[in-house]
Amino acid sequence: MKGWSTQPLGDLCGILDSKRKPITKKDRIAGPYPYYGATGVLDFVAGFLFDEELVLVGEDGAKWGAGENTAFSVAGKVWVNNHAHVLRPNRHTLLDSWLIYYLNGSDLAPFITGLTVPKLNQAKLREIPVPLPPLAEQRRIVGVLDEAFAGLETLRANAEKNLNNVRLLFDSEVDTIFAKNCSGWTDKKIGDIAKTQYGLSISMNEEAKGYKIFRMGELQDGRLIDTGRMKYADISKDEFIKYQLRPDDILFKGIIPLRQVDRKSAKTNEIGRNFERQNRIAFL
């Protein structure tokens, strides 16, 4: 664009990675301060490393495709682990929001290294070319984008509300059906009509070692959801195959009453084929 220059990200931001520090889960002391990783808040801890407005970008354990939202802002007292780069933009030339919108709208795959564990290392991060319009133009474009995304969020909220109304109606109909004495129906134990299997029981990690694990928190509203905060199990390929999700498997949470299984159960879909499940989720 006329009047725009392009500069490497490393020339436009201070990179504060040397100040970040990971805390293993067993060593975290609960507190009021957000503990950030590659994709957002992982926990709340008693201390903080930073107390200012910053931009975080996932280093590993994140996604870097266009629209994947690998960059996000933080403010105030926060702790950041070693899975997110910490950037302080030079605000005389670069707006935080402009940088975030640009990075999240870009395919950063050419800057990702590593086959087993993909990673955006600091050297590659510094090389990313960032278009630099004048500050006034940055503010104008950011304002347009903010308004557009606010409108999309309103549409999403309305769609979610309508979906919840449909779910309530469905639940009501299910209750009505099962409350009736249905002629010709027989009762069967689950074990008589399906093969059941409990999931894997093993210590998990947050360092992307091994295979992703579905836990109870990822089974939401009848669907398997990759929340971006999934943990990993460092196991062999043979063990992974034993516990791997397969199409048309049905899962349910082991701690809910049996009568609720039909509402909380979920058939595995495409996303589930690449994941295992944690021991509190069973297969039929």
C-alpha positions in Angstrom: 0.0 0.0 0.0 1.2 3.5 -0.7 3.0 5.0 2.3 3.3 1.6 4.0 6.6 0.1 4.8 7.4 -3.5 5.9 9.7 -4.3 8.8 10.7 -7.5 10.6 8.8 -8.0 13.8 12.0 -8.1 15.7 12.7 -4.5 14.8 9.2 -3.4 15.9 8.9 -5.1 19.3 10.9 -5.7 22.4 10.9 -9.5 23.0 10.8 -10.3 26.7 11.1 -14.1 26.6 14.1 -14.1 29.0 11.7 -13.0 31.8 9.2 -15.7 31.4 9.3 -18.8 33.6 7.3 -22.1 33.6 5.8 -23.6 36.8 5.0 -27.3 36.9 1.4 -27.9 38.1 2.5 -29.5 41.3 4.7 -26.4 42.2 2.0 -23.8 41.5 0.6 -21.9 44.4 -3.0 -20.8 43.9 -3.5 -17.1 43.7 -5.2 -14.2 41.8 -2.8 -13.8 38.9 -3.4 -15.4 35.5 -0.8 -18.0 34.4 -0.6 -17.9 30.6 0.6 -20.5 28.1 0.6 -20.7 24.4 -3.2 -20.5 24.0 -4.4 -18.5 27.0 -4.9 -18.8 30.7 -4.0 -22.2 32.1 -4.3 -21.4 35.8 -4.2 -18.7 38.5 -1.1 -18.4 40.7 0.2 -16.4 43.7 2.9 -14.4 41.8 3.4 -12.5 38.6 6.3 -11.7 36.2 4.8 -8.8 34.2 2.6 -5.8 35.0 1.9 -4.0 31.7 0.1 -4.4 28.4 1.8 -7.0 26.2 1.2 -9.2 23.2 1.7 -13.0 23.6 2.3 -15.3 20.6 2.3 -19.1 20.9 5.7 -20.7 20.6 4.7 -24.3 20.8 1.5 -26.1 21.5 -0.4 -23.5 19.4 -1.8 -23.2 15.9 -0.4 -20.7 13.4 -2.7 -20.8 10.4 -4.7 -17.8 9.3 -7.6 -17.3 11.7 -6.1 -19.5 14.4 -5.6 -16.6 16.8 -2.1 -17.4 17.9 -1.6 -13.8 19.1 -3.5 -12.2 21.9 -3.2 -9.3 24.4 -2.7 -9.4 28.1 -2.6 -6.6 30.7 -1.9 -6.1 34.3 -0.2 -8.6 36.6 0.4 -11.9 34.8 2.7 -14.9 34.8 3.8 -16.3 31.4 5.3 -19.7 30.9 7.9 -20.7 28.2 5.3 -21.7 25.6 4.4 -18.2 24.6 6.6 -15.4 23.3 6.2 -12.1 25.2 6.2 -8.9 23.0 6.3 -5.3 23.9 5.5 -3.3 20.7 7.2 0.0 20.0 3.9 2.0 20.3 5.4 5.0 18.6 5.1 3.1 15.4 3.0 0.0 16.0 -0.4 -0.6 17.7 -0.8 -3.8 19.8 -4.2 -4.4 18.1 -2.7 -3.9 14.6 0.0 -6.5 15.3 -2.5 -9.0 16.8 -4.9 -8.6 13.8 -2.1 -9.0 11.3 -0.5 -12.1 13.0 -3.9 -13.8 13.4 -4.9 -13.1 9.9 -1.6 -14.5 8.5 -0.5 -18.0 7.7 2.7 -18.3 9.7 3.4 -21.9 8.6 6.6 -20.8 6.6 8.1 -19.7 10.0 7.3 -22.9 11.9 10.1 -25.4 12.6 10.1 -29.0 13.9 8.3 -32.0 12.6 7.5 -33.9 15.8 6.8 -30.8 17.9 6.0 -27.8 15.6 7.4 -24.6 17.0 7.7 -20.9 16.2 11.1 -20.2 17.7 12.3 -16.7 18.6 14.6 -16.4 15.6 11.8 -17.1 13.2 9.4 -14.9 15.1 11.8 -12.0 14.6 11.9 -12.5 10.9 8.1 -12.2 10.3 7.5 -9.2 8.0 4.9 -6.8 9.4 3.3 -4.1 7.2 3.5 -0.7 8.9 1.0 1.9 7.8 1.0 5.3 9.6 -0.5 5.1 13.1 -3.6 7.0 12.1 -4.3 4.4 9.4 -3.6 1.6 11.8 -6.2 3.1 14.2 -8.8 3.4 11.4 -8.4 -0.1 10.2 -8.4 -1.6 13.7 -11.6 0.4 14.4 -13.3 -1.1 11.3 -12.1 -4.6 12.3 -13.3 -4.2 15.9 -16.7 -3.2 14.8 -16.9 -6.1 12.3 -15.9 -8.7 14.9 -18.3 -7.2 17.5 -21.1 -7.7 15.0 -20.0 -11.3 14.4 -19.9 -11.9 18.2 -23.5 -10.7 18.5 -24.5 -13.1 15.7 -22.7 -15.9 17.4 -24.3 -15.2 20.7 -27.8 -15.1 19.2 -27.1 -18.4 17.3 -25.9 -20.0 20.5 -29.1 -18.8 22.3 -31.3 -20.3 19.6 -29.3 -23.6 19.8 -29.8 -23.8 23.5 -33.5 -23.3 23.0 -33.5 -26.3 20.6 -31.6 -28.4 23.1 -34.1 -27.6 25.8 -36.9 -28.6 23.5 -35.1 -31.8 22.6 -34.5 -32.7 26.2 -38.1 -32.1 27.0 -39.2 -34.4 24.2 -36.8 -37.1 25.4 -38.1 -36.9 28.9 -41.6 -37.3 27.6 -40.8 -40.3 25.5 -39.0 -42.2 28.3 -41.6 -41.3 30.9 -44.2 -43.2 28.9 -44.7 -47.0 29.1 -43.8 -47.8 25.5 -45.4 -50.9 24.3 -43.0 -53.4 22.7 -39.8 -51.9 24.3 -37.4 -54.1 26.3 -34.7 -53.2 28.8 -31.1 -54.3 28.2 -27.9 -53.7 30.1 -25.3 -51.7 28.2 -22.9 -54.6 28.6 -25.2 -56.9 26.8 -25.5 -54.8 23.6 -22.1 -53.1 23.4 -18.5 -53.5 24.2 -17.3 -51.1 26.9 -13.8 -50.0 27.7 -12.4 -47.5 30.0 -9.9 -45.0 28.9 -6.2 -44.5 29.6 -5.0 -43.8 33.1 -1.6 -42.2 33.1 0.2 -39.1 34.1 -0.2 -36.3 31.5 2.0 -33.4 30.5 1.5 -29.9 29.0 4.7 -30.0 27.0 3.2 -31.6 23.8 5.0 -34.9 24.4 3.2 -37.8 22.9 -0.5 -37.9 22.0 -3.3 -35.5 23.0 -5.8 -36.8 25.6 -9.5 -36.1 25.7 -10.6 -35.7 29.3 -14.1 -35.1 30.8 -13.7 -31.3 30.2 -13.5 -31.8 26.5 -16.8 -33.7 26.3 -19.3 -30.8 26.1 -22.9 -30.8 25.0 -22.6 -34.1 23.2 -19.5 -33.2 21.3 -15.7 -33.6 21.7 -14.2 -30.2 21.8 -10.5 -29.4 21.5 -10.3 -26.5 23.9 -6.8 -25.6 23.1 -5.8 -26.7 26.6 -5.6 -30.4 26.1 -2.9 -32.4 27.8 -0.6 -35.1 26.4 0.3 -38.7 27.3 3.9 -39.9 26.4 3.0 -43.4 25.4 4.0 -45.8 22.6 2.3 -46.1 19.2 1.0 -49.5 20.1 -0.6 -48.2 23.3 -2.1 -45.3 21.4 -3.7 -47.6 18.9 -5.3 -49.6 21.7 -7.0 -46.4 23.1 -7.5 -44.5 19.9 -10.9 -43.1 19.2 -12.7 -44.5 16.2 -15.7 -43.4 14.1 -19.0 -44.1 15.7 -17.6 -44.8 19.2 -20.0 -43.5 21.8 -18.5 -41.8 24.9 -20.0 -40.9 28.2 -18.7 -39.4 31.4 -18.2 -42.0 34.1 -19.4 -39.9 37.0 -22.9 -38.9 35.7 -26.1 -40.9 36.5 -26.9 -43.5 33.9 -30.2 -42.0 33.0 -28.4 -39.0 31.7 -26.1 -40.9 29.4 -28.2 -40.2 26.3 -27.9 -36.5 26.8 -24.2 -36.4 27.7 -23.0 -39.0 25.2 -21.2 -38.2 22.0 -20.3 -40.0 18.9 -16.7 -39.5 17.9 -16.3 -37.4 14.8 -13.3 -36.5 12.6 -11.5 -34.7 15.3 -11.7 -37.6 17.7 -9.8 -40.0 15.4 -6.5 -38.4 16.2 -6.9 -38.3 20.0 -7.1 -40.7 22.9 -9.4 -40.4 25.9 -8.7 -40.2 29.6 -9.8 -42.9 31.9 -13.0 -41.2 33.1 -14.5 -41.5 29.6 -15.8 -44.9 28.4 -16.3 -46.4 25.0 -19.2 -48.4 23.7 
